[in-house]
Amino acid sequence: MLSNLEKFSSLTKALFESQFATFNALASKAVEGGEKAIALNIAAVKAYAEESNVAAKQLFSAKDPQEFFALATTQAKLNGEKTSSYGRHLTEIVSGIKNDFTKAAETQIADSKNRVVALVDEVIKQAPAGSENAMAMLKSAIGNANSGYEQLTKTTKQAVEAIDAQVLKASNQLSQAVKKAA
């Protein structure tokens, strides 16, 4: 029985270390994504400030109301296109982070599941005679837990895909509105 405890302890330690490494990798990806979003926002603010200056000078130099409104319409169209571009860039950053998190989570889940199944199989092999019912219940409980987790993962993926679809739809509608305004 001591051998099983040592194996369980070793497995638990390995799982913890694996989860810690995964957490660190995900935290790094989150920080990297945050840095990208901040850089995008800084670039957008700088560009907006510079372009607003130029646009204001153009509007103030308009010779008549017709030229003023033509310039204002052009600026509105350009601003709409830039907003759509910004939204696409931000969506790419968020999608990249989401993909990294999904891959890491799936890898971690598969690794943990394989290790737990291996440990349970080892414990069952070394179980004393007469404990078959208890071992079958243990194996069934672990199988049910895995099934429940897989269903939760599937449902979460579906929810994320639905949100992605809504963001894409909103982005497309914004792009179409900009094109119609032109």
N, C-alpha and C positions, 0 to 999 in steps of 0.2 A: 504494500500500500504506500510505503514511503516513496517508491519509484514514481507512482502516480502523482503524489503531491509535488515531487520535484519537477515532473513534466508539466503539471498544471502551473506551478510557479514560473517555470521557464517560459511557457506559452503566454502567460499573463504579462510577464515582463516584455516579451517580444512584441505582443500586441500593443502594449502601452508605448513602447519606443516607436513602433510603426505609426501609431496614431499621433504621437508627438511630432514626428517628422512630417507627417501629412499636414498637421496643423500649422507647422512652421512654413511649409511650402505654400499653403493656402494664404497664410497671413502675408507672405512675401508677394504673392500674386495680387492680393487685395491692395497692398500698398502701391505696387507697380501700376495697377489700374487707376488708383486714386491720383498718382503722379501724372498719368496720361490725361486724366480728366481735368486736373488743375492746369496742366500745360495748354490743353485745348481752350479752357476758359480764359487764361491769360492772353493767349494769341487772339482769341475772339474779341476781348475787351480792347486790346491795343489796336487791332484793325478797325474796330467800331469807332474808337476815338479819332483815329487818323482820317477815316472816311467821312465821319460826321463833320469834321472841320472843313474838308474839301467840299462836301455837299452844301454846307451852310454858306460858304463863300460863293458857290455857284448860284444858289438860290438868291442871295442878296445882290448878285450882279445881274439878275434877270432884268431885261429891258422893259418888259410888259407882263401883265398877268398871264397871258397865254404861255409865254416862255417859262414863267414861274411854275405854272401847273404842269407843264410838260416835264420840267426837271423834277418836280416833286413826284410825279407818277413814275418816272424812271428810277428814282431813288427808292420808292416803295417796292418796286419790282425787284431791284437788286437786293434790298434788305430781306425780302421774302425768300429769294434764292439762297442767300447766305444763311438764313435761319434753317432752311431745309438741309443745307450742307452740314451745318453744325449738328443738327439732329441725327443725321446719318453717321457722322464721326463718333458722336457720343454713343449711339447704338452699337457701333462696331466695338468700341471699348468695353461696353457692358457685356456684349455677346462673347467677347474673348475671355473675360473673367468668368462668365457663367460656364463656358465650355471647359476651362481649366478646373473649376470647382467640380463640375460633373465628372470629368475624367478621374480626378483624384478621389472623389467619393466612391465611385464605382470600383476603382482599384483597391481602395481600403476595405470596402465591404467584401469583395471577392476574397481578398487575402484573409480577412478575419474569419469569414465563413469557412474557408478551407482549413484553417488552423483549428478552429473549434470542432469541425467534423472529424479531423484527424485525431484530436485528443479524445473525443467521445468514442470513436472506434477503438482506440487504444485502451481506454478504460473498460469498454465492453469486453474486449478480448481477455482482459486480466481480471474480470469480475468473478467473484466466487460463485460456485454452483448454487442454484436456487435464487439468484438475483436477476434472472432473465426478465421477469415482469417489470422490475424497477428500471432496468436498463432500457427496456422497450419504451417505457413511459418517458425516460430521459431523452431518448432519441426522438420520440414523437414530439415532445415539448420543444426541442431545438428545431425540428423540422417546421413546426407550426410558427415558431418565432421567425424563422427565416422567410416563410411564406408571407407572414404579415408584413415584414419589413419590405419584401419585394413588392407587395401591393402598395404600400405607402410610397415607395420610390417611384413606382409607375404613376400613381396619382399625382405626385409632386411634379414629375416630368410633364404630365399632361397640363397641369396648371401653368407651369413655366412656358410651355409652348403656346398656350392660349394667350398669356400676357404678351409674349413676343409677337404673336399675330396681331394683337390689338395695337401695339406700338407701331408695327410696320404699317398697319392700316391708317393710323393717324398720321404717320409721316407721309404716306402716299396722298392722303387727302389734302395735307398742307401743300405738298408739291403741286397738286392739281389746282388748288386755289390760287397759288402763285402764278401758274401758267395762264389761268383764266383771267387774272387781273392784268396780265400783260397785254 
